[in-house]
Every structure is written in C-alpha cells, then in structure tokens.
Amino acid sequence: MRLILLGAPGAGKGTVAKRLTAVDGSVQISTGDILRGAVQAGSELGIEAQGYMKRGDLVPDALILGIMGKRLQEPDCANGFLLDGFPRTIPQAEALRDLLRELGIQLDAAINLVVPREVILDRLTTRRTCSNPKCQEIYNIKSKPPKQEGICDKCGSPVVQREDETEEAIGKRLDTYNEKTAPLAGFYEGEGLLFDVSSTSSDEVVAAILGKVGI
Ligand code: AP5
C-alpha cells in the first residue's frame, strides 16, 4: 500500500503505521524518527533540527524535502510505503505530488486520523519511546506499557519520554498542527485522496484502512 498518514501529534500515526507494515511489507517512513535518529547521532541534520523539534516547531521544508526526495527512491519503497509525519505543510504536499508524478507512483489514499483533543493530550503525556534510533518502538504507560518497566520489549534499550513531550512543547505542536498541517485535509480532498478515520481504537483504525485499500 502507498499511504499518507495525517493527524495531530498523538493521533496514532506511528502506532498504526507499525501495525500496517506487518500486513504487506510496506515500509514506514517517519520523518520524526529520521530526525530523532539524526539528533541522537549528532549529525549536521540533527544539530540543525534539534532546536525546532524541542520547541515544537516544524523543521524547515527544504531540510525535510532533501531527506524525503532521496528516501522515497530507495529500493525498499518498491513494496509500498506509509508516510508518517510527512507531508506537514502545503509546500511539502505540493513537492511530494510533483515527485511522485515524476517517479510514476500513485498514492492509494491520504488517511486522516481524527482523535479528540483530550484523548491526544492524555496520550502524549503518557507515551514512552524506545531510545534506540534503529527501533523507536512506541509505548504508553497506560495502554501499552513495556513488559519490564523502562526497557524496550523489542531491543532491550531504555524506554524514555521524548524531548518534545513537555507541556509547553505539546501545546506548541498542537498549535503548529492546526495552523500548518490541518489544511492538508482540504488539499487531499481536492486530490480525491482523503479518507477520514475517526476512532480511538487501533484495531478499528487498522481495519478501516485495510478496507479502504482492499486488503
Ligand atoms: P513526529 O515524530 O512526526 O511527531 P508528531 O506528528 O507530533 O506525532 P507523534 O509521533 O507525537 O504522534 P503519533 O500520531 O505518531 O502518535 P503515536 O502512534 O506515537 O514529529 C516530531 C517533530 O519532528 C515535529 O514536531 C517537527 O519538529 C519535526 N518534524 C517531523 N516531520 C516533519 C515534517 N514533515 N516537516 C517539518 N518538521 C517535521 O501515539 C501516541 C501515544 O498514544 C502512544 O503512547 C501510543 O501508544 C498511544 N496510542 C496510540 N493509539 C492508541 C489507541 N488506539 N489507544 C490507546 N493508546 C494509543
């Protein structure tokens, strides 16, 4: 499948993407994971991105487009991809549309995960993430705790709270989402690709998406 996953911070994009990759081998491409990996590695990209991310601001479009232009042409994308956290602005969506046209790739849908704000706030303050940049498994101390407290079930690395999970940064991320990313729903509606999924159950969300793509 070739999907874009839209939705506010904490809507469940990463959780759902990880479950969908197991269905048909489509690869999850999370710009947030790529950037956090770069921050941890102390690379030039990470040094440039870290300040924006910590504040809850978006990283500049040019940086993201540089990464994604290359990433979408890597061989593992041939089996399908799930774009988690990209695009996030209208210029990113336009650039993606042009790139996919050039590559002759057709998207199946842009899935918009619609979750009430109070649920999002609760999820973001209780999320924990594996600190291993190659793993980044997502946990939640209420709904999906690791089997051993503070330790990733998959790779054994420490499970931590992200740097952008302070109350201040969460508020800023939600404002940034409303201002810059929420308008993408209209963009993809115009492209005939928008599919809203409004549920707080991951099972229901996954089933609705698989129904939409006919799997
Ligand atoms: P990014 O990592 O993309 O963060 P985000 O969009 O804010 O999304 P999150 O990862 O917070 O949430 P999610 O929807 O994946 O939810 P999750 O599945 O974890 O981006 C981080 C930063 O990087 C940005 O702020 C920006 O600075 C930069 N950036 C990234 N992409 C960029 C771009 N394209 N352009 C510019 N800048 C960019 O779920 C949340 C929690 O809820 C988890 O604990 C999970 O276990 C739990 N949960 C999920 N579903 C359920 C459920 N059904 N029931 C109960 N709990 C659930």
Boltz pocket constraint, residues with backbone or C-beta under 6 A from the ligand:
constraints:
  - pocket:
      binder: B
      contacts: [[A, 7], [A, 8], [A, 9], [A, 10], [A, 11], [A, 12], [A, 13], [A, 14], [A, 15], [A, 16], [A, 31], [A, 32], [A, 33], [A, 35], [A, 49], [A, 52], [A, 53], [A, 54], [A, 56], [A, 57], [A, 58], [A, 59], [A, 60], [A, 61], [A, 64], [A, 84], [A, 85], [A, 86], [A, 87], [A, 88], [A, 92], [A, 123], [A, 124], [A, 126], [A, 127], [A, 128], [A, 138], [A, 139], [A, 140], [A, 141], [A, 143], [A, 144], [A, 164], [A, 173], [A, 199], [A, 200], [A, 201], [A, 202], [A, 203]]
      max_distance: 6.0
